[in-house]
Amino acid sequence: MRRLPKRHALLALMLLGVAFLGGCGAPADVPPDPRNGFLDAFFVYPIYLLLDWFASILWGSYGLSILAVTVVVRLLLLPFAVKQYQSTMQIQEFQPEIQKIQEKYRKDPERLRQELVKFYAEHDVNPASGCLPLLLQFPVIIGLYDAIRRSPHIHGASFLWFPLGTPDPLYILPVLAGLATLATSELQFRYSQKVSPVKMTKDQLAMQRGMLYLSPALVFFFALGLPSAVSLYWVMTNLFSLVQTYLVYELILLRGRREKASARDGRERNA
């Protein structure tokens, strides 16, 4: 049975975090304060100040400020994201060997664990290295959500056709957020299939396809009741992910694979 992809697991955690903050977090009329605890001190309050600062240099527009902060945060996380892509691709390349080990020792869990640890060590693979960017994104995104939810400046601000402090009355942003999430998930899925040496069965492919539609459906559903500022963030961060996925795969991962293959072919011809 295939595990839930990391992207969908992160999304589920974030939406649960949003729901938790909405029901158990600080009230919306309490501005962020570094004295309120760890989350406020290290995530919510700094992002709150960053939103105010960008708004001050962007003609007082908190909509543009949210877009700018999103780009800044994603650029800061970009090196970790590239590392995550590389780790995922490395694991996929070794998947045939990993499956052989799993099949050989499937009746002996302890021996299976030992053999996998040995295999990862021999090939310098760290399966957990791809989790770091996800763990970094979670508090940042929750911090951004809470900063938006509790900012007195955003509550009364508007951007384009929608008020930032309340849900989009025309439902356009939730639709855009869902579509942007779908486009990103689809592109990541296609590249994942392109680089994986192990082809899925029809049942596995159908299951993965179903998961692809889970993310945009959840985003759309939650965006219906969230402030438009959060939906605006979802649109921007997924558009960033779309471009990031294309560039990382085409300019780094697939190019590196093609260069290795070309060098290997050259050595074989010269042998």
TANORNOR-V57356 format. One line per field, one symbol per residue. ss: DSSP state (~ for helix, > for strand, _ for the rest). burial: I if it has 24 or more other C-alpha atoms within 12 Angstrom, else O. A space follows every 10 residues. Layout:
# TANORNOR-V57356
ss = ???
burial = ???
This chain:
# TANORNOR-V57356
ss = _____~~~~~ ~~~~~~~~~~ ~~~~______ ___~~~_~~~ ~~~~~~~~~~ ~~~~~~~___ _~~~~~~~~~ ~~~~~~~~~~ ~~~~~~~~~~ ~~~_~~~~~~ ~~~~____~~ ~~~~~~~~~~ ~~____~~~~ ~~~~~~~~~~ ~~~~~~~~~~ _~~~~__>>_ _>>_______ _~~~~~~~~~ ~~~~~~~~~~ ~~~~~_____ _~~~~~~~~~ ~~~~~~~~~~ ~~~____~~~ ~~~~~~~~~~ ~~~~~~~~~~ ~~~~~~~~~~ ~~~~~~~~~~ _
burial = OOOOIIIIOI IIOIIOIIOO IOOOIOOIOO IIIOOOOOII OOIIIIIIII IIOIIOOOOO IIIIIIIIII IOIIOOIIOI IIIIIIIIII IIIIIOOIOO IOOOOOOOOO OOOOIIOOII OOOOIIIOII IIIIIIIIII IIIIIIIIII IOIIIOIIIO OIIIIIIIOO IOIIIIIIII IIIIIIIIIO IIOOIOOOOO OOOOOOOIOO IIIIIIIIII OIIIIIIIII IIIIIIIIII IIOIIIOIIO OOIIOOOOOO OOOOOOOOOO O
